[in-house]
Amino acid sequence: MIGELQDRAQERLAQASDWIARLQADDLTEADGLAFDSWLGATPDNARAYDQALAVWNAVGASSHDIVLELTRLERRRARQGLGRRWLVGAGSLAAAAALVVVVLPSLASKPATETYATANGQHRVVTLADGSKIELNAETQLAVTLGRDERRVVMGEGEAIFDVAADRDRPFTIATGHQVVRVVGTQFDVRNRQGGVAVTVARGVVEVGPAQRAPGRTYVLRPGQRLAIGGRATRLSTIEPAVAFSWRTGRVVYRDEPLSNVVADLNRQFAKPILIADVELGRTPISGVLVMDSQSDVVRRLALMLPIAAIDSRKAWCFTENRRRSGGVRSIGVGQFWALSSA
């Protein structure tokens, strides 16, 4: 019985090691990604084997065959040293071997420093990290970056950023966004973490998105041109032109059937003067189009052209209300001006 369990554990580890090697290949196909998702989610033992193999691969940079040999070598070394108890060959010993690589080695050096980066309302910022990676932060974004010996880690609060990650096989790049973790080696992608929802869009390379801290949930492998949006209980995997997701850095934002409430939330991060929506139902109005983020008054005028809304300027705030004449308009209260901008 024990021998059979040992064989199964070794087989799962070998499969996990093969998948790690396959996911780094340039000719990885969508079918490969789907097959990996199926294998990873088939049983918790597969997920554990993958984590163990990945830990060794990250630490020593090994081939799929070498990963199995490395874990076996570590186990034999520990047995020779007689550290107090016999290790069983199987999932438990593999986890311990992986921990030996990942935990003990970093302890030889001092704890890496964590740098924090943030942007305010309407501010964009480009940061170049010590490893050569670049991060472009959108407005109202907070990041904490730690470049360790074995891992490059970002903890992301509310915000949006484009990551251009320098390739380093020995130090994977992870981004924690609360309930989700993004893992890469070298790639370019956009991460949007707003209002409890996370969206990842890939422009180059391979990106893995999965639940944080072994929480239940599916792990996705994204290729260039794919976008994964996770919010509440809904998950959507779609195809998108990366330039659309990255357009915000050039002062343009592309919307496709986006509720007006979400668009206004984006605008309120870019401009100091708040925009309010008169009622919840109006906030559900879908918007499709391109907004050029130049001056706030011009953006408001364009929205009034696109939608049957009236924009009221009370000096301290803008307010969107339903235009019952079914034509867009902008009204300035206090100045006494009103000009109709017909959407016909």
C-alpha positions in Angstrom: 0.0 0.0 0.0 2.8 2.4 1.0 4.7 1.5 -2.1 1.7 2.3 -4.3 1.3 5.7 -2.7 4.9 6.4 -3.2 4.7 5.5 -6.9 1.7 7.8 -7.3 3.4 10.7 -5.6 6.5 10.3 -7.8 4.3 10.1 -10.9 2.5 13.3 -10.0 5.8 15.0 -9.4 7.1 13.9 -12.7 3.9 15.2 -14.4 4.2 18.5 -12.6 7.9 18.8 -13.6 7.0 18.1 -17.3 4.3 20.8 -17.1 6.7 23.4 -15.8 9.0 22.7 -18.7 6.1 22.8 -21.2 4.8 26.1 -19.9 8.1 27.8 -20.6 8.2 26.6 -24.3 7.8 29.2 -27.1 5.4 26.9 -29.0 2.9 26.5 -26.1 -0.6 26.3 -27.6 -4.1 27.2 -26.3 -4.8 23.4 -26.2 -1.7 23.0 -23.9 -3.0 25.7 -21.6 -6.4 24.0 -21.4 -4.8 20.6 -20.8 -2.7 22.1 -18.0 -5.8 23.7 -16.4 -7.6 20.3 -16.5 -4.6 18.4 -15.0 -4.1 21.0 -12.2 -7.7 21.0 -11.2 -8.2 17.3 -11.4 -7.1 16.6 -7.8 -5.6 18.6 -4.9 -2.6 16.2 -5.0 -1.7 17.5 -8.5 -1.8 21.1 -7.3 0.5 20.2 -4.3 2.9 18.4 -6.6 3.0 21.4 -9.0 3.8 23.8 -6.1 6.6 21.5 -4.8 8.1 21.1 -8.3 7.8 24.8 -8.9 9.6 25.7 -5.7 12.6 23.6 -6.7 12.6 25.0 -10.2 12.5 28.6 -8.9 15.3 27.9 -6.5 17.7 25.9 -8.6 16.6 26.5 -12.2 16.3 22.8 -13.2 14.9 20.9 -16.1 11.8 18.7 -15.6 14.0 15.6 -15.1 16.4 17.4 -12.8 13.6 18.6 -10.5 12.8 15.0 -9.6 16.5 14.2 -9.1 17.0 17.3 -7.0 14.2 16.5 -4.6 15.5 12.9 -4.3 19.0 14.2 -3.6 17.8 16.6 -0.9 15.9 13.8 0.8 18.9 11.4 0.8 21.2 14.1 2.1 18.8 14.8 5.0 18.5 11.1 5.8 22.4 10.8 5.9 22.6 13.7 8.3 20.2 11.9 10.7 18.0 14.8 11.7 15.9 12.9 14.1 13.2 11.1 12.0 12.8 9.1 8.9 11.3 10.8 5.9 8.7 8.9 3.9 9.1 9.1 0.2 5.9 10.8 -1.1 4.0 14.0 -0.9 5.0 14.8 2.6 8.7 14.4 2.0 8.5 16.3 -1.3 6.9 19.2 0.5 9.7 19.2 3.0 12.4 19.0 0.3 10.8 22.0 -1.4 10.7 23.9 1.9 14.4 23.2 2.4 15.2 24.9 -0.9 12.9 27.8 -0.6 13.1 28.6 3.1 16.6 27.8 4.2 18.5 29.4 1.3 16.9 32.9 1.7 17.8 32.9 5.4 21.5 33.0 4.5 21.0 36.6 3.4 19.5 39.6 5.1 15.8 40.2 4.5 15.3 42.2 1.3 13.9 45.7 1.6 10.4 46.5 0.5 9.8 49.7 -1.6 6.4 51.3 -1.8 5.1 53.2 -4.8 1.8 55.2 -5.1 0.1 57.6 -7.4 -2.5 60.3 -6.5 -5.6 61.5 -8.3 -4.8 62.1 -11.9 -1.2 61.0 -11.6 0.7 58.5 -13.7 4.1 57.2 -12.8 6.7 54.9 -14.4 9.1 53.0 -12.0 12.2 51.0 -13.1 13.1 48.3 -10.6 16.6 47.2 -9.8 16.2 44.0 -11.9 15.3 46.0 -15.0 11.5 45.5 -14.8 9.3 48.5 -15.4 5.9 49.3 -13.8 3.6 52.0 -15.1 1.1 53.0 -12.5 -2.3 54.5 -13.4 -4.0 57.0 -11.1 -4.7 56.1 -7.5 -2.6 53.0 -7.4 -0.6 51.5 -4.5 2.2 48.9 -4.8 4.7 47.4 -2.4 7.7 45.7 -4.2 10.1 43.3 -2.7 13.0 42.0 -4.8 14.3 38.9 -3.0 16.9 36.4 -3.7 14.5 33.7 -4.9 11.4 35.7 -5.7 10.3 39.2 -6.9 7.0 40.0 -5.2 4.5 42.8 -5.5 1.6 43.4 -3.2 -1.0 45.4 -5.0 -3.8 47.4 -3.4 -6.5 49.3 -5.3 -5.3 50.4 -8.7 -4.1 49.5 -12.2 -0.6 49.1 -13.6 1.2 47.8 -16.6 4.1 45.4 -15.8 7.0 44.8 -18.2 8.9 42.1 -16.3 12.5 41.4 -17.0 13.1 37.6 -17.6 14.8 35.9 -14.7 14.1 32.1 -14.5 15.6 31.9 -11.0 13.4 34.6 -9.6 9.7 34.4 -10.6 7.7 37.6 -10.4 4.4 37.4 -8.4 1.7 40.0 -7.9 -0.7 39.5 -5.0 -4.1 41.3 -5.4 -5.9 40.0 -2.3 -7.7 36.8 -3.4 -5.7 36.3 -6.6 -2.0 35.8 -7.3 -0.4 36.5 -10.7 2.8 34.6 -11.5 5.2 35.2 -14.4 8.9 34.8 -15.3 9.3 37.5 -18.0 6.4 39.1 -19.8 4.3 42.3 -20.3 0.7 42.5 -19.0 -1.8 44.8 -17.3 -3.4 44.2 -13.9 -6.5 46.1 -12.8 -7.6 45.7 -9.2 -10.6 47.9 -8.6 -13.7 47.6 -6.4 -13.1 44.0 -5.5 -12.5 42.8 -9.1 -9.3 41.8 -10.8 -8.6 41.8 -14.5 -5.4 40.6 -16.2 -4.5 41.3 -19.8 -1.4 39.7 -21.4 0.6 41.4 -24.2 3.7 39.2 -24.2 4.8 35.9 -22.6 2.8 33.6 -20.3 0.9 34.6 -17.2 -0.5 32.3 -14.5 -3.4 33.6 -12.4 -4.7 31.6 -9.5 -6.1 31.8 -6.0 -3.9 33.1 -3.2 -2.6 30.9 -0.4 -3.9 27.6 -1.6 -7.5 28.9 -1.5 -10.0 26.9 -3.6 -10.4 28.0 -7.2 -9.1 27.4 -10.7 -5.7 28.4 -12.0 -5.6 30.0 -15.4 -2.7 30.2 -17.9 -3.0 33.3 -20.1 -1.3 33.8 -23.5 -0.9 37.1 -25.4 -4.2 38.6 -26.4 -6.2 37.0 -23.5 -7.9 38.8 -20.7 -9.2 37.3 -17.5 -11.7 39.2 -15.4 -12.6 37.9 -11.9 -15.2 39.7 -9.9 -17.6 38.4 -7.2 -18.7 35.0 -8.3 -18.2 35.7 -12.0 -15.1 34.8 -14.1 -14.7 35.7 -17.7 -11.9 34.7 -20.1 -11.9 36.6 -23.3 -9.8 37.7 -26.3 -8.7 41.3 -26.5 -6.2 43.4 -28.4 -3.6 44.3 -25.7 -3.4 47.9 -27.0 -7.0 48.4 -25.8 -6.2 47.4 -22.2 -3.0 49.5 -22.4 -4.6 52.6 -23.9 -4.9 54.5 -20.6 -1.2 55.3 -20.6 -1.6 57.3 -23.8 -4.6 59.3 -22.4 -7.3 57.2 -24.0 -9.6 54.6 -22.5 -11.7 52.2 -24.5 -15.0 50.9 -23.1 -17.1 48.1 -24.3 -20.6 47.9 -22.8 -19.2 49.3 -19.5 -21.8 50.7 -17.0 -21.7 54.5 -16.7 -21.0 54.0 -12.9 -17.7 52.3 -13.7 -16.7 54.9 -16.2 -17.4 57.7 -13.7 -15.4 55.8 -11.1 -12.4 55.9 -13.6 -12.9 59.6 -14.3 -13.0 60.4 -10.6 -9.5 58.9 -10.3 -8.2 61.1 -13.1 -9.8 64.5 -12.1 -10.0 66.3 -8.8 -13.6 67.6 -9.3 -15.9 64.7 -8.5 -18.7 63.5 -10.9 -21.9 62.2 -9.4 -24.7 60.2 -10.9 -28.3 61.2 -10.0 -29.7 57.6 -9.6 -28.7 54.0 -9.6 -30.6 53.1 -12.8 -28.8 55.8 -14.8 -25.5 54.4 -13.5 -26.3 51.1 -15.2 -26.4 52.7 -18.7 -23.9 50.8 -20.9 -21.2 52.8 -22.7 -19.1 51.7 -25.8 -16.5 54.1 -27.2 -13.2 55.8 -26.7 -12.8 58.6 -24.2 -9.8 61.0 -24.6 -8.7 62.0 -21.2 -7.7 65.7 -21.8 -9.7 68.2 -19.8 -12.5 67.2 -17.6 -15.0 69.6 -19.2 -14.2 68.1 -22.6 -14.7 64.5 -21.3 -18.0 65.4 -19.7 -19.1 67.0 -23.0 -18.2 63.9 -25.0 -20.2 61.7 -22.6 -23.2 64.0 -23.0 -22.9 63.5 -26.7 -22.7 59.7 -26.4 -25.6 59.3 -24.0 -29.0 60.8 -23.3 -27.8 62.6 -20.2 -27.5 66.1 -18.9 -24.3 67.2 -17.1 -24.9 69.8 -14.4 -21.9 71.8 -13.2 -22.3 73.1 -9.7 -18.7 74.4 -9.5 -17.8 71.9 -6.7 -19.0 68.8 -8.6 -20.5 67.5 -11.8 -23.8 65.7 -11.7 -25.2 63.4 -14.4 -28.9 63.3 -14.7 -31.3 61.7 -17.2 -32.1 64.0 -20.1 -35.7 63.3 -20.7 -35.6 65.0 -24.1 -33.3 62.0 -25.1 -30.5 64.3 -26.1 -27.3 65.0 -24.4 -26.5 68.3 -22.8 -24.2 70.2 -20.5 -25.5 72.7 -18.0 -23.5 75.2 -15.9 -25.3 76.3 -12.7 -24.3 79.7 -11.4 -23.0 80.9 -14.7 -26.4 80.5 -16.2 -25.3 78.9 -19.4 -26.8 75.9 -21.1 -25.9 74.4 -24.5 -27.6 71.4 -26.0 -25.3 68.9 -27.6 -27.5 66.7 -29.6 -26.6 63.0 -29.8 -28.8 62.6 -33.0 
